[in-house]
Amino acid sequence: MQCENAYEIAWWKEGKKKIIGIDEAGRGPIAGPLVVAAVSFPVGFSHESIYDSKKLSEKKRKALFQEIIQLASEYHIKIVSPQIIDEQNIYRATQLAMLELSNSFHDADGVLTDAMPLPNASLDVISLVKGDQKSVSIAAASILAKVTRDCIMCAYDKQYPQYGFAKHKGYPTKGHLEAMHTYGVINDIYRKSYGPVAAMQQLVFDL
């Protein structure tokens, strides 16, 4: 599997030298943060293995994570807490994080996102459906975001092993919901605006 760089190439030909690819991990889980990553590669960059993080093995993602941070001309990662997600809603929190990251790059010329429009952005933006399978920059961002988030969830798992965070990564699996109903909702980890968690508010614990 390999992502093309056709969108990057088109902009490079127009003289846009610094193209940012942005993607996220963790919009669907009921627990844990949202992680948004942004990557810019040198003009002419391509890579035979960088692809949609969801289509890669954990081992491959981790190896590519190290390659990406070494090969990128610039990258940034933002962690958005469950509290911010509850305050802003997940769509807006994702959008604002992407806007913030796009403004973090020095002399950027354009942004490619995975199906997320960025109104009022100061740069040209192309929002691509399944962008992590169409743009090497977006795919690289998806890998940085997912590996970072998985590491966070594995750290939670060591702290609260009864919840199984390392296995389900915060998604509402049957086993996760059973654990939540057995042990309660952990403040600062769960998204209280999400349905399954909102229904459990009477069992919020400060663990």
C-alpha positions as CSV (number, residue, x, y, z in Angstrom):
1,M,0.0,0.0,0.0
2,Q,1.2,3.4,-0.9
3,C,-0.3,6.9,-0.8
4,E,0.1,9.0,-3.9
5,N,1.4,12.6,-3.6
6,A,-0.6,14.0,-6.5
7,Y,-2.2,16.8,-4.5
8,E,1.2,17.8,-3.1
9,I,2.7,17.6,-6.6
10,A,0.0,19.9,-8.0
11,W,0.7,22.5,-5.4
12,W,4.5,22.2,-5.7
13,K,4.1,22.9,-9.4
14,E,2.3,26.1,-8.5
15,G,5.2,27.2,-6.3
16,K,3.7,26.1,-3.0
17,K,6.7,24.7,-1.2
18,K,5.4,23.9,2.3
19,I,2.3,21.8,2.2
20,I,0.7,20.6,5.5
21,G,-1.2,17.3,5.8
22,I,-3.5,17.1,8.8
23,D,-5.4,14.2,10.3
24,E,-6.8,13.0,13.7
25,A,-7.3,9.9,15.8
26,G,-10.0,9.4,18.3
27,R,-13.2,11.1,17.3
28,G,-15.3,8.0,18.0
29,P,-14.1,6.8,21.4
30,I,-16.0,7.6,24.6
31,A,-12.8,7.8,26.6
32,G,-9.4,9.4,26.1
33,P,-8.3,12.4,24.2
34,L,-8.5,13.4,20.6
35,V,-5.1,13.6,19.0
36,V,-4.5,15.8,15.9
37,A,-1.3,15.8,13.9
38,A,0.1,17.9,11.1
39,V,3.1,17.1,8.9
40,S,5.0,18.8,6.1
41,F,7.5,17.1,3.9
42,P,10.2,18.5,1.6
43,V,9.3,19.3,-2.0
44,G,9.3,16.1,-4.0
45,F,8.8,13.7,-1.1
46,S,7.2,10.3,-1.6
47,H,7.3,7.1,0.5
48,E,6.4,3.6,-0.5
49,S,5.0,2.5,2.9
50,I,3.2,5.5,4.4
51,Y,-0.6,4.9,4.2
52,D,-3.8,5.2,6.1
53,S,-2.9,4.3,9.7
54,K,-6.0,2.1,10.1
55,K,-4.8,-0.1,7.3
56,L,-1.3,-0.8,8.9
57,S,-0.2,-3.1,11.7
58,E,0.7,-1.7,15.0
59,K,4.3,-2.7,14.4
60,K,4.4,-1.0,11.0
61,R,2.8,2.2,12.4
62,K,5.4,2.5,15.2
63,A,8.2,2.0,12.7
64,L,6.8,4.6,10.3
65,F,6.2,7.0,13.2
66,Q,10.0,7.2,13.8
67,E,10.6,7.6,10.0
68,I,8.1,10.3,9.7
69,I,9.5,12.5,12.5
70,Q,12.9,12.1,11.0
71,L,11.9,12.8,7.4
72,A,9.4,15.6,7.9
73,S,10.6,19.1,7.4
74,E,8.2,20.1,10.3
75,Y,5.5,18.4,12.3
76,H,3.2,19.2,15.3
77,I,0.9,17.1,17.4
78,K,-1.9,18.4,19.5
79,I,-3.7,16.5,22.3
80,V,-7.3,17.7,22.9
81,S,-8.7,16.7,26.3
82,P,-12.1,15.1,27.0
83,Q,-13.1,18.3,28.8
84,I,-12.5,20.4,25.7
85,I,-14.4,17.9,23.6
86,D,-17.3,18.1,26.0
87,E,-17.2,21.9,25.9
88,Q,-16.9,22.4,22.1
89,N,-18.3,19.1,20.7
90,I,-16.0,16.7,18.8
91,Y,-16.5,18.2,15.4
92,R,-15.7,21.7,16.5
93,A,-12.8,20.6,18.7
94,T,-11.3,18.7,15.8
95,Q,-11.7,21.7,13.5
96,L,-10.2,24.2,15.9
97,A,-7.3,21.9,16.7
98,M,-6.6,21.6,12.9
99,L,-6.8,25.4,12.5
100,E,-4.4,25.9,15.4
101,L,-1.9,23.4,13.9
102,S,-2.1,24.9,10.5
103,N,-1.1,28.2,12.0
104,S,1.9,26.6,13.8
105,F,4.0,26.1,10.7
106,H,6.5,28.6,9.5
107,D,5.9,29.9,6.0
108,A,3.2,27.3,5.1
109,D,1.6,27.5,1.7
110,G,-1.4,25.2,1.8
111,V,-3.3,22.6,3.9
112,L,-4.6,19.1,3.0
113,T,-7.1,17.6,5.5
114,D,-8.9,14.3,5.8
115,A,-12.5,15.3,5.2
116,M,-12.4,18.4,7.4
117,P,-13.2,21.9,6.0
118,L,-11.4,24.7,7.7
119,P,-13.4,27.9,7.2
120,N,-11.6,31.1,7.9
121,A,-8.2,29.5,7.5
122,S,-5.5,31.8,6.4
123,L,-4.1,29.3,3.9
124,D,-5.5,27.4,0.9
125,V,-7.3,24.3,2.1
126,I,-8.3,21.1,0.3
127,S,-10.5,18.7,2.2
128,L,-10.2,15.2,0.9
129,V,-12.6,12.3,1.6
130,K,-10.4,9.4,2.6
131,G,-7.5,11.8,2.4
132,D,-5.3,9.4,4.4
133,Q,-5.4,7.1,1.4
134,K,-4.9,9.8,-1.2
135,S,-2.2,12.1,0.3
136,V,1.1,11.0,1.7
137,S,1.1,14.1,4.0
138,I,-2.3,13.3,5.4
139,A,-1.4,9.6,5.8
140,A,1.7,10.5,7.7
141,A,-0.3,12.8,10.0
142,S,-2.8,9.9,10.6
143,I,0.1,7.7,11.7
144,L,1.5,10.3,14.1
145,A,-1.9,10.9,15.6
146,K,-2.8,7.2,16.0
147,V,0.5,6.1,17.5
148,T,0.4,9.0,19.9
149,R,-3.1,8.3,21.0
150,D,-2.6,4.5,21.3
151,C,0.4,5.2,23.6
152,I,-1.8,7.5,25.8
153,M,-4.5,4.8,26.1
154,C,-1.9,2.1,26.9
155,A,-0.6,4.4,29.7
156,Y,-4.2,4.7,31.0
157,D,-4.4,0.9,30.9
158,K,-1.4,0.6,33.3
159,Q,-3.1,3.0,35.6
160,Y,-6.5,1.4,35.4
161,P,-6.1,-2.1,34.1
162,Q,-9.6,-3.1,35.0
163,Y,-11.0,-1.0,32.1
164,G,-9.0,-2.6,29.3
165,F,-7.9,0.6,27.6
166,A,-5.0,-1.0,25.9
167,K,-7.3,-3.3,24.1
168,H,-10.3,-1.2,23.0
169,K,-8.5,2.2,23.1
170,G,-11.6,3.9,24.5
171,Y,-14.1,2.8,21.9
172,P,-17.5,1.6,23.3
173,T,-17.0,-2.1,22.8
174,K,-19.1,-4.6,24.8
175,G,-16.3,-5.3,27.2
176,H,-15.5,-1.7,27.7
177,L,-19.2,-0.8,28.5
178,E,-19.3,-3.7,30.9
179,A,-16.2,-2.4,32.7
180,M,-17.6,1.1,32.8
181,H,-20.8,-0.1,34.4
182,T,-18.9,-2.2,36.9
183,Y,-16.2,0.3,37.9
184,G,-17.8,3.6,37.0
185,V,-16.8,6.7,34.9
186,I,-13.3,8.1,35.5
187,N,-13.1,11.8,35.7
188,D,-10.7,13.4,33.2
189,I,-10.6,10.3,31.0
190,Y,-14.3,9.9,29.9
191,R,-16.2,12.2,27.5
192,K,-19.2,13.0,29.5
193,S,-21.2,14.4,26.6
194,Y,-21.1,11.0,24.8
195,G,-24.3,9.0,25.2
196,P,-23.0,5.9,27.0
197,V,-21.1,8.1,29.5
198,A,-23.9,10.6,30.0
199,A,-26.1,7.7,31.0
200,M,-23.6,6.8,33.7
201,Q,-23.2,10.2,35.3
202,Q,-24.5,8.9,38.6
203,L,-21.4,6.7,38.9
204,V,-18.7,9.4,38.2
205,F,-15.7,8.6,40.4
206,D,-12.7,10.6,41.2
207,L,-10.2,7.8,41.0
